Amino acid sequence: MGSDMESSYLRCGHCRGFYEIALSRCRYCGKDVPLREAGGSETIFTDRAMCRAIQIAEFEQLPAEAHADPFRPDPELLAKPCYCLHCGLAAGFFEAVEMRWMANEGMWACPCTTCGGRGFTFDIHPAEQTWKCAACGHRYSPADDDFRFSNVHCPKCGCGEASGWFEDEEEDEELPEEMMAEGEVMIGDEESDGGERLSGGLPQELMPWEDDDEGGAVPFEMERREPEKMQDDIDFPRERREPRAGSGDEIKEDDIPW
């Protein structure tokens, strides 16, 4: 066993997640039901590497349906720290391999059993920015962490195209008025009050802004909300229900509006 007990882990008997031995209960389901040895003592896993090896082996043994899901964790990123948009950054990071395959829903889920976060790169995202090669699917970080499109070069196959987040290229001198991109509008008088260019043709006063607590403006979609907690999916599984023959729920050809 490891000499540093705080770096050791327990495994939850409820959600099967691993959590630090220093915690009083599982960080993912909140229950205090660790797996125990035959003699009754808690089963201790010496470090995160041991826990990860177990979870990777379990990941590889999942049914074909789980591996065919386009939102499964990327096998190249299983050890990478991730965060959930539903739980928020305050809930802390977890490794991609800690996501759970929800057989009842046919979806990959956040490790938290009361969270509605579903899907790798949908609700769950790597904490480290990477690009995904358009040709071979390899994920990588660009040289010198330069995320401009001009720096795209897959180290595995050499492809110059990728998906992911990009920084803006360095802009040249301000373009003359006649060269402004189609769809751009000028807000205010550039010479008199430092007018601002906006894309898409919407004036700034029509944007859906709200005032935050400090009097500043924040987009409405960034409004701070407490994460919504759902029922524990282990105790209350949200099953996929297929319509039963003769139940009246089947789609009839005459009901299709085309």
QUICORWO-V28458 format. One record per residue. N is the residue number from 1. RES is the residue in one letter. PHI is phi in whole degrees, -180 to 180 (* if undefined). D_CENTER is the distance of its C-alpha to the mean C-alpha in whole Angstrom. Layout:
N_RES_PHI_D_CENTER / N_RES_PHI_D_CENTER
This chain:
1_M_*_34 / 2_G_-70_32 / 3_S_-75_34 / 4_D_-92_31 / 5_M_-65_30 / 6_E_-70_28 / 7_S_-93_26 / 8_S_-89_26 / 9_Y_-133_24 / 10_L_-113_25 / 11_R_-116_23 / 12_C_-71_23 / 13_G_-79_25 / 14_H_-92_23 / 15_C_-103_20 / 16_R_71_20 / 17_G_-80_18 / 18_F_-97_19 / 19_Y_-145_20 / 20_E_-60_22 / 21_I_-64_26 / 22_A_-72_27 / 23_L_-79_25 / 24_S_-81_27 / 25_R_-158_24 / 26_C_-62_21 / 27_R_-74_18 / 28_Y_-100_16 / 29_C_-123_19 / 30_G_79_21 / 31_K_-98_24 / 32_D_-111_27 / 33_V_-135_28 / 34_P_-68_27 / 35_L_-63_28 / 36_R_-127_32 / 37_E_-73_35 / 38_A_-60_38 / 39_G_-81_40 / 40_G_103_37 / 41_S_-79_36 / 42_E_-67_32 / 43_T_-78_30 / 44_I_-107_29 / 45_F_-106_27 / 46_T_-66_28 / 47_D_-158_25 / 48_R_-67_21 / 49_A_-61_22 / 50_M_-66_24 / 51_C_-62_21 / 52_R_-63_19 / 53_A_-61_22 / 54_I_-65_22 / 55_Q_-69_19 / 56_I_-66_19 / 57_A_-63_22 / 58_E_-69_21 / 59_F_-60_18 / 60_E_-69_21 / 61_Q_-93_23 / 62_L_-67_21 / 63_P_-64_22 / 64_A_-59_22 / 65_E_-59_20 / 66_A_-67_17 / 67_H_-79_17 / 68_A_-83_18 / 69_D_-66_15 / 70_P_-67_13 / 71_F_-105_10 / 72_R_-74_11 / 73_P_-61_10 / 74_D_-67_12 / 75_P_-56_15 / 76_E_-77_15 / 77_L_-119_12 / 78_L_-60_13 / 79_A_-92_14 / 80_K_-80_12 / 81_P_-68_10 / 82_C_-132_7 / 83_Y_-140_6 / 84_C_-110_5 / 85_L_-65_6 / 86_H_-75_9 / 87_C_-74_10 / 88_G_85_10 / 89_L_-66_11 / 90_A_-64_14 / 91_A_-76_13 / 92_G_91_13 / 93_F_-94_11 / 94_F_-145_11 / 95_E_-81_11 / 96_A_-58_9 / 97_V_-68_12 / 98_E_-82_12 / 99_M_-61_10 / 100_R_-111_13 / 101_W_-83_15 / 102_M_-94_16 / 103_A_-63_19 / 104_N_-65_20 / 105_E_-102_18 / 106_G_68_17 / 107_M_-140_13 / 108_W_-90_11 / 109_A_-128_10 / 110_C_-58_8 / 111_P_-61_11 / 112_C_-69_13 / 113_T_-77_15 / 114_T_-111_16 / 115_C_-108_12 / 116_G_-93_12 / 117_G_-66_8 / 118_R_-137_8 / 119_G_89_7 / 120_F_-70_5 / 121_T_70_5 / 122_F_-109_5 / 123_D_-102_4 / 124_I_-108_1 / 125_H_-132_3 / 126_P_-63_6 / 127_A_-71_9 / 128_E_-96_11 / 129_Q_-68_12 / 130_T_-140_13 / 131_W_-106_15 / 132_K_-115_15 / 133_C_-61_19 / 134_A_-73_20 / 135_A_-93_23 / 136_C_-110_22 / 137_G_81_18 / 138_H_-67_18 / 139_R_-100_15 / 140_Y_-156_17 / 141_S_-100_18 / 142_P_-70_21 / 143_A_-59_24 / 144_D_59_24 / 145_D_52_21 / 146_D_-94_22 / 147_F_-91_20 / 148_R_-80_22 / 149_F_-59_23 / 150_S_-67_26 / 151_N_-100_25 / 152_V_-68_23 / 153_H_-162_24 / 154_C_-67_23 / 155_P_-71_25 / 156_K_-92_25 / 157_C_-125_26 / 158_G_84_27 / 159_C_-62_25 / 160_G_-101_25 / 161_E_-127_22 / 162_A_-158_19 / 163_S_-112_16 / 164_G_142_13 / 165_W_-95_14 / 166_F_-126_18 / 167_E_-83_20 / 168_D_-69_23 / 169_E_-68_26 / 170_E_-63_29 / 171_E_-85_31 / 172_D_-79_35 / 173_E_-57_37 / 174_E_-58_37 / 175_L_-71_38 / 176_P_-66_41 / 177_E_-55_41 / 178_E_-72_42 / 179_M_-104_39 / 180_M_-63_36 / 181_A_-63_34 / 182_E_-61_34 / 183_G_98_32 / 184_E_-82_32 / 185_V_-128_34 / 186_M_-104_36 / 187_I_-102_36 / 188_G_82_39 / 189_D_-96_42 / 190_E_-59_40 / 191_E_-81_44 / 192_S_-91_44 / 193_D_-133_41 / 194_G_64_39 / 195_G_-54_37 / 196_E_-118_33 / 197_R_-87_32 / 198_L_-128_29 / 199_S_-89_28 / 200_G_97_28 / 201_G_83_31 / 202_L_-99_30 / 203_P_-67_32 / 204_Q_-59_31 / 205_E_-70_32 / 206_L_-94_31 / 207_M_-71_27 / 208_P_-80_26 / 209_W_-92_26 / 210_E_-133_26 / 211_D_-84_28 / 212_D_-90_26 / 213_D_-66_28 / 214_E_-99_29 / 215_G_90_31 / 216_G_-87_28 / 217_A_-107_26 / 218_V_-132_23 / 219_P_-62_21 / 220_F_-62_21 / 221_E_-73_17 / 222_M_-99_16 / 223_E_-59_19 / 224_R_-77_18 / 225_R_-132_18 / 226_E_-70_18 / 227_P_-62_15 / 228_E_-80_16 / 229_K_-97_17 / 230_M_-105_18 / 231_Q_-66_20 / 232_D_-58_20 / 233_D_-69_19 / 234_I_-76_21 / 235_D_-80_24 / 236_F_-129_23 / 237_P_-65_22 / 238_R_-96_21 / 239_E_-81_22 / 240_R_-80_23 / 241_R_-109_26 / 242_E_-89_28 / 243_P_-63_31 / 244_R_-81_34 / 245_A_-60_37 / 246_G_82_40 / 247_S_-84_38 / 248_G_87_38 / 249_D_-92_34 / 250_E_-69_34 / 251_I_-80_34 / 252_K_-97_38 / 253_E_-58_38 / 254_D_-70_40 / 255_D_-85_37 / 256_I_-80_35 / 257_P_-82_36 / 258_W_-158_37
